[in-house]
């Protein structure tokens, strides 16, 4: 079995277009979920950290924020549950990376307002 590398959870973004509607009840609900996930300063900061990286980020997130590990973990869970980030187990750690398609979708939904 091949050992996992830090880049395994961060594949290159797909260039396929997202053809889901940007208006309507389903789109509004999707926007509300994504907006709630980015509705906290710490989560915005975490997203910015992950966008700047091309590999998965493990302990670095805690090192860059003035928050306790447990607080960062709670924010990561919210972002992951909303689909904005991905987390992969790497031994005793969980490494995170941005989910590019979800971030593009958020941008499109906000632009559609």
Long-range contacts (C-beta under 8 A, 24 or more apart in sequence): 4-88, 4-90, 6-55, 6-56, 6-58, 6-90, 6-95, 7-54, 7-55, 7-56, 8-56, 8-88, 9-56, 9-86, 9-87, 9-88, 9-95, 9-96, 9-97, 10-54, 10-55, 10-56, 10-86, 10-97, 10-98, 13-100, 13-101, 14-100, 14-101, 18-101, 18-104, 18-105, 18-108, 20-105, 22-108, 22-109, 22-111, 22-112, 23-112, 27-109, 27-112, 30-105, 30-109, 31-106, 31-109, 31-110, 31-113, 33-82, 34-82, 34-83, 34-84, 34-102, 34-105, 34-106, 34-109, 35-106, 35-110, 36-82, 37-78, 37-79, 37-81, 37-82, 37-84, 38-84, 38-106, 40-75, 40-78, 42-67, 42-71, 42-72, 42-75, 43-75, 43-78, 43-79, 46-72, 46-75, 46-76, 46-79, 46-85, 47-79, 47-84, 47-85, 47-98, 47-103, 50-85, 50-96, 50-97, 50-98, 51-98, 51-103, 53-97, 53-98, 55-97, 56-88, 56-90, 56-95, 56-96, 56-97, 57-95, 57-96, 57-97, 58-90, 58-93, 58-94, 58-95, 58-96, 59-93, 61-96
